[in-house]
């Protein structure tokens, strides 16, 4: 996978989720992903080595730039954290499932930025820990331990609610 179109098609949900975790606005996140791909195509970047990490880094940096410019935070709508299949379920979705999704969404929103980014890139982006470490410019051990601690904390919070 070495061209931008393939990367976008494969990772669009993860790229959007990463931008959303930073910007907290679906419209702003979509714009950030779009702007990042415009930058990448204008530069005519040759994607060598780890192209997926490079694209995620570009989207992350673009989202951070937009955040610095806007200096505003908007609540994340519920549908952002639903996957495509749950969107298709529509009104038939059970109350229990909607409540579970709401609680999970709120817990993810309450994470600090590094935790939220790692979780979003891993779960929604499908990135490896190595790729996330490259995007965040942090050691692999920091990223993997942050992910493990965050999931452990989320699990204990969720168990306490049951």
N, C-alpha and C positions, 0 to 999 in steps of 0.2 A: 504494500500500500504506500505509494509514493507521490500521489498527486492530491491536490487540495480537495477536489471533488469527492474522491473516495474517502478521505479523512472526514470531510463534512458529513457525508451520508452515513458513515459508520458511527460517528461520535457526536452528532448534532445535539442529542438530548443531554449528554454529559457536558458539552461546551456551554449550552444554555443554562444548565443547572449550576455550573461553576460561576458564570456571570451573575446569575440570579442570587446566589449565596452572597455575593459581594454587594450587589446593587439593591436587592430587595424590591425590585420592580420588574415585572415581566417585560414591559415595553422597553425599559432601559437595557435589560439583559439581551433582548433580541437585537437592539441597536448595537450593543457592544460586540456581539458575535459578528454581525454584519460588518461593522467597521474594521474588526480584526481581519476578516477575510479580504476586505478591500485593500487593506495595508499589505497583506501577504501577496495578493495578486499584482499590485502595483510594483512591489519590489521584485517581482518575478523570482521569488525565493526558490532555490534548489533545495528540496527537502532531503537531507542526507542524515545518516546516523539515526537519530530518534525523532522522526518528523512529528509524531503524535504529541510528544512532549513539547516540541517547539510551537505547535499550533495552540495547545492548551496554555502555554506561557504567554503567547501573544494575546489570546482572549482574556486571560487574567489581567495582564498589564493594561489592556484597553479598558476593561471594566474598572480597574483601580483609577485610571485616568479620569474616566467619566464620573466616578464617585467623588474624586477630589474637586472636579469642576462643579458638580451639582450640590454637594454637601447636604443631601437630603436622603431620608430613609422612608421607604414606603412599605406598608405591610405586604407580605407575600400572599397572593390568593391561594386558596385551598387546592385548586386544580393543578398547580405547578408541580406538586409532589406526587400526583397520581400518575401512574403509567398509562400507556395507550389503552390497555385492555380494561382498566377500571373506568376510563372515560367512556368507553363503549357500553359499559354496564348501565350507565345512566341512572334514572330514578329507581331502578330495581335494586340498586346496591343496598345491602342491609344496613340498618342503623348501627349495628355493632362495627361493621367495616368502616363506615364513615367516621364513627367516633374514634376508632383506632387510628385511622389516617390523620385525623385532627390532632390527636395527642402526639403522634410521632412527628408531625409537621411542627408543632409548637416546641417540642423538645429539640429538634434540629435547629429551629430558628433561635433558640436560647443559647446555643453553643457559641463560644468565642470564635473569632474569624479563622484562626489556624485549624481548630477542630472541625468547624463547619466545612471549610474548603477541602480538607483531607477526606472527610466522609462523602461529600458531594462528588469529588473526583473519583473515589473508589467505587461507590455504589451506583451513581448515576452516569459517571463517565467511563467506568470499566477500566480505568488506568491501573497499572501495576504500581507497587510501592516505589520502584525505581523511577518510573515516569513522574509520579507525584513529587518525589524528592527533587527531580530536575526542575519541575515547574515552580516549586516553592523555594528552590535554591537552599535546601536544607539536607542534612545527612539522612541517609536511608534509615538508620536506626531511630532517628527522631520522628520521622514520618510514621514508621510502622508501630512504634510504641505509642505515639499519639492516637493512632487509629484504634489500637487495641484498648487503650485506657478509655477512650471516648465510647466505644461500643460497650465496654464493661459498665461504665457509668450509666449509659442509656438503658442497658438491660436491667440494672438494679432499680432505676427509676420506674421503668415499666412494670417490673415485678411488684413494686410497692403499690402500684395503682390497681393491681388485680386482686 
